Amino acid sequence: MREFLTSGKVGNIELNEQKRIRKEINERWDALGMTEGLKGVVKEEDVKALAAAAFADACRPGNPRAISVEEIEALYRSLM
C-alpha cells in the first residue's frame, strides 16, 4: 500500500514529487501507528469467517472477475 507510487511519471506527477508524497504518507501512517497490510489486525482464526463474509457480500457478483472463498482466504493470508 505504501508503495503505490512507482518510478517514472504517474499522470502529471514527476518522480521527485512522488517521493515527497510517499514520504509524507509514510510519516502520517507512522504517526497514527498504522501498519502495512493486515499484520496485527487479522488473526489466522478469523480468515475463514472473513472470507465467507466477503464471498456472501452483495457486491461480489458485480466483480468482473469470479473468485472463490479459497482465493479470498489466500488473499487475506497474503496481506498478513
All heavy atoms as an XYZ file, in Angstrom:
624
protein
N       0.826     -1.193      0.000
C       0.000      0.000      0.000
C       0.864      1.248      0.000
O       0.595      2.169     -0.722
C      -0.903     -0.045      1.233
C      -1.787      1.142      1.364
S      -3.270      0.903      0.442
C      -4.223      2.260      0.982
N       1.875      1.256      0.839
C       2.725      2.437      0.923
C       3.506      2.663     -0.365
O       3.943      3.751     -0.635
C       3.702      2.316      2.080
C       3.039      2.381      3.435
C       4.073      2.340      4.513
N       3.429      2.317      5.811
C       3.991      2.753      6.899
N       5.212      3.215      6.887
N       3.356      2.700      8.037
N       3.670      1.639     -1.143
C       4.462      1.759     -2.361
C       3.580      1.890     -3.603
O       3.905      1.406     -4.663
C       5.387      0.543     -2.499
C       6.408      0.437     -1.388
C       7.321      1.648     -1.300
O       7.707      2.187     -2.348
O       7.639      2.052     -0.183
N       2.435      2.557     -3.465
C       1.529      2.670     -4.606
C       2.070      3.565     -5.709
O       1.659      3.467     -6.844
C       0.136      3.139     -4.160
C       0.084      4.580     -3.725
C      -0.262      5.565     -4.615
C       0.387      4.930     -2.420
C      -0.305      6.890     -4.218
C       0.332      6.251     -2.016
C      -0.004      7.230     -2.911
N       3.003      4.426     -5.385
C       3.609      5.270     -6.407
C       4.854      4.577     -6.930
O       5.632      4.017     -6.180
C       3.982      6.633     -5.814
C       2.792      7.459     -5.329
C       3.290      8.686     -4.589
C       1.913      7.871     -6.478
N       5.041      4.589     -8.211
C       6.149      3.866     -8.817
C       7.137      4.840     -9.425
O       6.921      6.043     -9.433
C       5.618      2.927     -9.914
O       4.930      3.717    -10.884
C       4.675      1.880     -9.347
N       8.218      4.309     -9.941
C       9.205      5.182    -10.575
C       8.665      5.704    -11.903
O       7.789      5.113    -12.504
C      10.499      4.414    -10.800
O      10.263      3.323    -11.651
N       9.219      6.802    -12.331
C       8.764      7.410    -13.572
C       7.625      8.365    -13.315
O       7.357      8.752    -12.192
N       6.924      8.728    -14.332
C       5.849      9.706    -14.226
C       4.512      8.989    -14.110
O       4.205      8.090    -14.879
C       5.878     10.602    -15.461
C       4.994     11.802    -15.376
C       5.243     12.725    -16.544
C       4.359     13.942    -16.455
N       4.578     14.847    -17.570
N       3.721      9.369    -13.129
C       2.371      8.837    -12.962
C       1.435     10.011    -13.171
O       1.434     10.957    -12.393
C       2.174      8.232    -11.547
C       0.734      7.775    -11.370
C       3.134      7.092    -11.305
N       0.655      9.931    -14.222
C      -0.192     11.065    -14.560
C       0.691     12.276    -14.788
O       1.614     12.236    -15.595
N       0.453     13.338    -14.064
C       1.271     14.544    -14.172
C       2.251     14.677    -13.011
O       2.820     15.738    -12.809
C       0.370     15.784    -14.228
C      -0.427     15.842    -15.508
O       0.053     15.405    -16.550
N      -1.633     16.349    -15.441
N       2.446     13.593    -12.236
C       3.294     13.660    -11.053
C       4.694     13.136    -11.387
O       4.868     11.974    -11.725
C       2.688     12.854     -9.889
C       1.280     13.358     -9.562
C       3.585     12.938     -8.654
C       0.546     12.524     -8.547
N       5.685     13.995    -11.282
C       7.072     13.622    -11.552
C       7.629     12.786    -10.402
O       7.101     12.797     -9.294
C       7.932     14.876    -11.748
C       7.550     15.703    -12.957
C       7.837     15.015    -14.286
O       8.681     14.096    -14.326
O       7.203     15.399    -15.283
N       8.717     12.082    -10.650
C       9.322     11.168     -9.687
C       9.650     11.854     -8.360
O       9.345     11.321     -7.292
C      10.574     10.517    -10.278
C      11.282      9.502     -9.397
C      10.352      8.373     -8.998
C      12.510      8.952    -10.104
N      10.251     13.036     -8.375
C      10.604     13.721     -7.130
C       9.366     14.055     -6.308
O       9.376     13.951     -5.086
C      11.419     14.987     -7.403
C      12.824     14.675     -7.859
O      13.336     13.587     -7.612
N      13.444     15.619     -8.527
N       8.307     14.462     -6.971
C       7.060     14.767     -6.276
C       6.442     13.489     -5.712
O       5.912     13.473     -4.603
C       6.079     15.480     -7.210
C       4.772     15.879     -6.564
C       4.901     16.966     -5.493
O       6.015     17.465     -5.227
O       3.864     17.287     -4.888
N       6.548     12.386     -6.450
C       6.058     11.098     -5.957
C       6.782     10.716     -4.670
O       6.159     10.284     -3.700
C       6.297      9.989     -6.978
C       5.456     10.072     -8.218
C       5.827      8.970     -9.171
O       5.975      7.821     -8.769
N       5.997      9.295    -10.437
N       8.102     10.887     -4.661
C       8.899     10.545     -3.481
C       8.498     11.408     -2.287
O       8.397     10.912     -1.163
C      10.388     10.692     -3.778
C      10.914      9.622     -4.704
C      12.389      9.822     -4.991
C      12.903      8.751     -5.936
N      14.319      8.937     -6.274
N       8.264     12.684     -2.522
C       7.845     13.584     -1.444
C       6.497     13.147     -0.884
O       6.306     13.085      0.330
C       7.766     15.033     -1.948
C       7.470     16.044     -0.829
C       7.035     17.396     -1.362
N       5.766     17.357     -2.093
C       4.566     17.232     -1.514
N       4.442     17.107     -0.218
N       3.464     17.222     -2.255
N       5.564     12.826     -1.772
C       4.235     12.390     -1.354
C       4.330     11.077     -0.581
O       3.711     10.916      0.478
C       3.290     12.252     -2.571
C       3.013     13.624     -3.181
C       1.990     11.553     -2.169
C       2.335     13.568     -4.538
N       5.117     10.132     -1.105
C       5.293      8.841     -0.444
C       5.855      9.034      0.965
O       5.392      8.427      1.918
C       6.216      7.937     -1.255
C       6.378      6.549     -0.624
C       7.340      5.671     -1.388
N       6.961      5.524     -2.772
C       7.794      5.686     -3.802
N       9.056      6.000     -3.598
N       7.389      5.517     -5.030
N       6.861      9.919      1.103
C       7.479     10.184      2.406
C       6.447     10.762      3.375
O       6.362     10.346      4.534
C       8.654     11.140      2.237
C       9.403     11.450      3.506
C      10.616     12.337      3.198
C      11.430     12.570      4.439
N      11.031     13.727      5.197
N       5.652     11.693      2.900
C       4.634     12.309      3.750
C       3.583     11.290      4.189
O       3.180     11.264      5.353
C       3.967     13.474      3.023
C       3.022     14.250      3.904
C       2.506     15.515      3.246
O       3.235     16.119      2.431
O       1.365     15.893      3.559
N       3.146     10.446      3.270
C       2.165      9.412      3.608
C       2.739      8.465      4.657
O       2.091      8.154      5.651
C       1.719      8.639      2.351
C       0.853      9.525      1.457
C       0.959      7.365      2.744
C       0.555      8.943      0.102
N       3.980      8.007      4.451
C       4.616      7.094      5.396
C       4.748      7.729      6.776
O       4.515      7.074      7.791
C       5.977      6.640      4.886
C       5.864      5.681      3.721
O       4.809      5.101      3.479
N       6.944      5.518      2.990
N       5.109      9.002      6.829
C       5.228      9.702      8.109
C       3.876      9.773      8.820
O       3.788      9.588     10.032
C       5.800     11.101      7.902
C       7.271     11.102      7.553
C       7.795     12.467      7.130
O       6.998     13.433      7.031
O       9.008     12.569      6.875
N       2.826     10.029      8.070
C       1.488     10.114      8.671
C       1.024      8.748      9.154
O       0.424      8.623     10.217
C       0.489     10.725      7.689
C       0.743     12.199      7.480
C      -0.225     12.809      6.528
N       0.161     14.189      6.272
C      -0.677     15.098      5.840
N      -1.935     14.804      5.615
N      -0.257     16.325      5.635
N       1.290      7.703      8.359
C       0.940      6.346      8.779
C       1.654      6.012     10.078
O       1.056      5.477     11.008
C       1.331      5.342      7.702
C       0.336      5.195      6.585
C      -0.378      6.187      5.989
C      -0.026      4.005      5.931
N      -1.149      5.669      4.991
C      -0.946      4.336      4.926
C       0.365      2.686      6.060
C      -1.503      3.382      4.091
C      -0.188      1.733      5.217
C      -1.124      2.084      4.253
N       2.951      6.303     10.141
C       3.739      6.008     11.339
C       3.210      6.783     12.544
O       3.096      6.238     13.644
C       5.216      6.319     11.113
C       5.865      5.372     10.112
O       5.324      4.264      9.877
O       6.921      5.743      9.560
N       2.880      8.063     12.355
C       2.370      8.888     13.444
C       1.048      8.347     13.988
O       0.760      8.465     15.180
C       2.196     10.336     12.974
N       0.263      7.737     13.115
C      -1.024      7.171     13.524
C      -0.900      5.728     14.017
O      -1.880      5.131     14.461
C      -2.020      7.219     12.354
C      -2.441      8.618     11.917
C      -3.223      8.554     10.608
C      -3.264      9.288     13.004
N       0.297      5.160     13.896
C       0.503      3.777     14.316
C      -0.111      2.768     13.371
O      -0.415      1.645     13.754
N      -0.293      3.167     12.120
C      -0.895      2.269     11.136
C       0.146      1.297     10.604
O       1.305      1.656     10.440
C      -1.502      3.079      9.990
C      -2.653      3.960     10.430
S      -3.272      5.034      9.123
C      -4.028      3.863      8.032
N      -0.289      0.071     10.329
C       0.604     -0.943      9.792
C       0.298     -1.172      8.320
O      -0.783     -0.831      7.842
C       0.432     -2.278     10.534
O      -0.913     -2.727     10.368
C       0.738     -2.131     12.006
N       1.243     -1.787      7.646
C       1.009     -2.168      6.255
C       0.256     -3.484      6.241
O       0.489     -4.357      7.064
C       2.331     -2.341      5.519
C       2.995     -1.043      5.185
C       4.188     -1.257      4.279
O       4.004     -1.830      3.199
O       5.270     -0.848      4.673
N      -0.617     -3.652      5.286
C      -1.346     -4.898      5.164
C      -2.248     -5.136      6.362
O      -2.731     -4.210      7.000
N      -2.441     -6.401      6.686
C      -3.331     -6.768      7.778
C      -2.573     -7.323      8.978
O      -3.188     -7.881      9.888
C      -4.352     -7.800      7.278
C      -5.271     -7.315      6.155
C      -6.156     -8.449      5.652
C      -6.118     -6.149      6.617
N      -1.245     -7.179      8.979
C      -0.440     -7.664     10.097
C      -0.927     -7.029     11.390
O      -1.095     -5.824     11.488
C       1.035     -7.296      9.910
C       1.762     -8.171      8.950
C       3.227     -7.772      8.924
C       3.585     -7.428      7.504
N       4.890     -6.894      7.333
N      -1.152     -7.859     12.394
C      -1.581     -7.360     13.685
C      -3.040     -6.953     13.739
O      -3.531     -6.550     14.784
N      -3.750     -7.053     12.634
C      -5.154     -6.661     12.594
C      -6.038     -7.904     12.468
O      -7.019     -8.054     13.181
C      -5.433     -5.696     11.418
C      -6.897     -5.323     11.341
C      -4.563     -4.461     11.531
N      -5.668     -8.788     11.548
C      -6.447    -10.004     11.303
C      -5.664    -11.200     11.825
O      -4.470    -11.319     11.584
C      -6.729    -10.172      9.786
C      -7.397    -11.502      9.497
C      -7.593     -9.035      9.287
N      -6.365    -12.078     12.531
C      -5.759    -13.295     13.058
C      -6.106    -14.462     12.139
O      -7.166    -14.467     11.511
C      -6.259    -13.569     14.467
C      -5.894    -12.474     15.444
C      -6.524    -12.728     16.788
C      -6.251    -11.544     17.687
N      -7.186    -11.454     18.773
N      -5.239    -15.459     12.105
C      -5.463    -16.630     11.257
C      -6.833    -17.256     11.520
O      -7.521    -17.645     10.582
C      -4.361    -17.663     11.477
C      -4.539    -18.951     10.704
C      -4.589    -18.782      9.186
O      -3.872    -17.914      8.664
O      -5.337    -19.528      8.523
N      -7.244    -17.316     12.774
C      -8.526    -17.957     13.090
C      -9.729    -17.164     12.564
O     -10.836    -17.684     12.509
C      -8.668    -18.210     14.599
C      -8.553    -16.978     15.460
C      -7.161    -16.743     16.031
O      -6.176    -17.215     15.444
O      -7.077    -16.061     17.057
N      -9.518    -15.933     12.146
C     -10.598    -15.108     11.593
C     -10.717    -15.197     10.068
O     -11.726    -14.759      9.508
C     -10.382    -13.639     11.969
C     -10.399    -13.413     13.469
O     -11.114    -14.150     14.171
O      -9.691    -12.503     13.932
N      -9.703    -15.745      9.421
C      -9.638    -15.716      7.954
C     -10.825    -16.410      7.308
O     -11.438    -15.869      6.385
C      -8.300    -16.300      7.450
C      -8.318    -16.500      5.945
C      -7.152    -15.384      7.850
N     -11.186    -17.598      7.767
C     -12.295    -18.329      7.136
C     -13.609    -17.543      7.233
O     -14.344    -17.449      6.258
C     -12.444    -19.715      7.754
C     -11.382    -20.694      7.306
C     -11.770    -22.113      7.662
C     -10.738    -23.088      7.185
N     -10.700    -23.249      5.745
N     -13.893    -16.975      8.390
C     -15.137    -16.212      8.563
C     -15.125    -14.942      7.716
O     -16.143    -14.587      7.104
C     -15.342    -15.873     10.039
N     -13.985    -14.267      7.668
C     -13.885    -13.052      6.850
C     -14.065    -13.371      5.370
O     -14.756    -12.649      4.639
C     -12.546    -12.359      7.084
C     -12.386    -11.676      8.432
C     -10.930    -11.285      8.666
C     -13.285    -10.451      8.512
N     -13.440    -14.458      4.922
C     -13.552    -14.849      3.514
C     -14.990    -15.237      3.171
O     -15.507    -14.864      2.109
C     -12.597    -15.995      3.209
N     -15.643    -15.966      4.071
C     -17.039    -16.348      3.836
C     -17.931    -15.117      3.761
O     -18.819    -15.022      2.901
C     -17.516    -17.298      4.931
N     -17.685    -14.153      4.644
C     -18.476    -12.916      4.630
C     -18.230    -12.127      3.345
O     -19.169    -11.575      2.758
C     -18.146    -12.063      5.849
N     -16.977    -12.061      2.907
C     -16.656    -11.346      1.664
C     -17.323    -12.024      0.475
O     -17.853    -11.361     -0.426
C     -15.148    -11.282      1.468
N     -17.318    -13.358      0.473
C     -17.937    -14.104     -0.619
C     -19.444    -13.879     -0.648
O     -20.048    -13.779     -1.715
C     -17.617    -15.599     -0.494
C     -18.043    -16.402     -1.675
C     -17.262    -16.451     -2.820
C     -19.237    -17.102     -1.660
C     -17.655    -17.191     -3.929
C     -19.646    -17.840     -2.764
C     -18.843    -17.884     -3.897
N     -20.054    -13.781      0.527
C     -21.502    -13.599      0.626
C     -21.946    -12.159      0.389
O     -23.139    -11.897      0.215
C     -21.990    -14.057      2.004
N     -21.002    -11.230      0.346
C     -21.335     -9.821      0.182
C     -22.109     -9.594     -1.121
O     -21.791    -10.177     -2.158
C     -20.047     -8.987      0.181
C     -20.350     -7.503      0.207
O     -20.596     -6.931     -0.885
O     -20.348     -6.922      1.301
N     -23.090     -8.727     -1.048
C     -23.948     -8.452     -2.209
C     -23.189     -7.861     -3.391
O     -23.637     -7.964     -4.534
C     -25.075     -7.506     -1.794
N     -22.040     -7.256     -3.154
C     -21.266     -6.641     -4.233
C     -20.429     -7.649     -5.026
O     -20.021     -7.361     -6.146
C     -20.329     -5.575     -3.669
S     -21.221     -4.185     -2.963
N     -20.162     -8.819     -4.444
C     -19.284     -9.783     -5.115
C     -19.752    -10.172     -6.515
O     -18.938    -10.214     -7.443
C     -19.087    -11.041     -4.264
C     -18.107    -12.021     -4.929
C     -18.153    -13.411     -4.336
N     -19.467    -13.930     -4.065
C     -20.222    -14.584     -4.956
N     -19.807    -14.775     -6.184
N     -21.410    -15.029     -4.620
N     -21.037    -10.439     -6.743
C     -21.447    -10.823     -8.102
C     -21.152     -9.752     -9.156
O     -21.020    -10.058    -10.339
C     -22.951    -11.057     -7.968
C     -23.148    -11.405     -6.527
C     -22.141    -10.557     -5.797
N     -21.024     -8.511     -8.744
C     -20.724     -7.435     -9.682
C     -19.254     -7.316    -10.022
O     -18.871     -6.540    -10.895
N     -18.415     -8.082     -9.326
C     -16.977     -8.057     -9.606
C     -16.733     -8.665    -10.986
O     -17.260     -9.732    -11.293
C     -16.238     -8.860     -8.523
C     -14.745     -8.664     -8.573
O     -14.181     -8.370     -9.614
N     -14.107     -8.844     -7.443
N     -15.943     -8.037    -11.822
C     -15.723     -8.568    -13.176
C     -14.928     -9.878    -13.190
O     -14.914    -10.578    -14.187
C     -14.944     -7.463    -13.885
C     -14.356     -6.643    -12.794
C     -15.274     -6.769    -11.616
N     -14.283    -10.223    -12.081
C     -13.513    -11.459    -12.012
C     -14.154    -12.383    -10.984
O     -14.364    -11.998     -9.839
C     -12.072    -11.164    -11.593
C     -11.199    -12.389    -11.530
C      -9.799    -12.017    -11.024
N      -8.967    -13.156    -10.861
C      -8.942    -13.942     -9.784
N      -9.745    -13.697     -8.774
N      -8.134    -14.968     -9.716
N     -14.460    -13.605    -11.395
C     -15.023    -14.577    -10.457
C     -13.951    -14.951     -9.439
O     -12.762    -15.013     -9.767
C     -15.486    -15.818    -11.207
N     -14.363    -15.192     -8.194
C     -13.419    -15.542     -7.143
C     -14.072    -16.539     -6.193
O     -15.282    -16.486     -5.972
C     -12.934    -14.285     -6.382
C     -11.756    -14.605     -5.484
C     -14.071    -13.638     -5.613
C     -11.009    -13.379     -4.992
N     -13.271    -17.454     -5.684
C     -13.784    -18.457     -4.749
C     -13.456    -18.051     -3.315
O     -12.620    -17.175     -3.078
C     -13.134    -19.816     -5.048
O     -11.750    -19.774     -4.726
N     -14.095    -18.713     -2.370
C     -13.806    -18.467     -0.960
C     -12.336    -18.767     -0.679
O     -11.665    -18.023      0.044
C     -14.730    -19.318     -0.046
C     -14.332    -19.179      1.417
C     -16.182    -18.935     -0.243
N     -11.825    -19.833     -1.275
C     -10.421    -20.213     -1.073
C      -9.471    -19.127     -1.581
O      -8.452    -18.836     -0.953
C     -10.119    -21.551     -1.763
C     -10.827    -22.742     -1.145
C     -12.305    -22.866     -1.548
O     -12.744    -22.209     -2.526
O     -13.028    -23.598     -0.845
N      -9.804    -18.513     -2.707
C      -8.962    -17.432     -3.236
C      -9.018    -16.206     -2.325
O      -8.014    -15.524     -2.135
C      -9.403    -17.056     -4.655
C      -9.070    -18.117     -5.684
C      -9.679    -17.812     -7.041
O     -10.900    -17.534     -7.098
O      -8.926    -17.840     -8.030
N     -10.174    -15.944     -1.757
C     -10.296    -14.820     -0.827
C      -9.472    -15.097      0.425
O      -8.775    -14.214      0.927
C     -11.777    -14.541     -0.480
C     -12.556    -14.127     -1.731
C     -11.883    -13.462      0.600
C     -14.056    -14.050     -1.551
N      -9.533    -16.334      0.920
C      -8.716    -16.713      2.076
C      -7.236    -16.490      1.770
O      -6.504    -15.925      2.592
C      -8.947    -18.171      2.454
C     -10.274    -18.438      3.104
C     -10.488    -19.916      3.416
O      -9.511    -20.691      3.466
O     -11.652    -20.301      3.627
N      -6.801    -16.923      0.589
C      -5.399    -16.757      0.195
C      -5.025    -15.280      0.111
O      -3.915    -14.888      0.506
C      -5.142    -17.453     -1.141
N      -5.942    -14.464     -0.363
C      -5.697    -13.026     -0.443
C      -5.503    -12.439      0.954
O      -4.552    -11.690      1.195
C      -6.852    -12.331     -1.167
C      -6.784    -10.820     -1.284
C      -5.531    -10.398     -2.049
C      -8.014    -10.293     -1.964
N      -6.389    -12.798      1.881
C      -6.240    -12.331      3.262
C      -4.882    -12.757      3.823
O      -4.167    -11.955      4.418
C      -7.345    -12.882      4.165
C      -8.610    -12.042      4.155
C      -9.803    -12.554      3.659
C      -8.613    -10.755      4.672
C     -10.966    -11.795      3.669
C      -9.766     -9.986      4.677
C     -10.928    -10.509      4.172
O     -12.072     -9.754      4.172
N      -4.531    -14.024      3.630
C      -3.262    -14.521      4.173
C      -2.055    -13.795      3.562
O      -1.070    -13.564      4.239
C      -3.165    -16.026      3.976
C      -4.077    -16.787      4.894
C      -3.876    -18.299      4.828
N      -4.814    -18.938      5.717
C      -5.970    -19.498      5.327
N      -6.297    -19.540      4.043
N      -6.776    -20.050      6.206
N      -2.162    -13.456      2.288
C      -1.036    -12.766      1.631
C      -0.829    -11.362      2.192
O       0.255    -10.799      2.066
C      -1.265    -12.691      0.117
O      -2.250    -11.711     -0.207
N      -1.862    -10.807      2.819
C      -1.770     -9.460      3.388
C      -1.424     -9.472      4.873
O      -1.265     -8.420      5.472
C      -3.113     -8.731      3.185
C      -3.479     -8.474      1.736
C      -4.901     -7.986      1.630
C      -2.526     -7.493      1.103
N      -1.291    -10.668      5.436
C      -0.972    -10.784      6.861
C       0.536    -10.861      7.086
O       1.297    -11.223      6.278
C      -1.633    -12.024      7.453
C      -3.152    -11.893      7.460
S      -4.022    -13.400      7.867
C      -3.425    -13.805      9.465
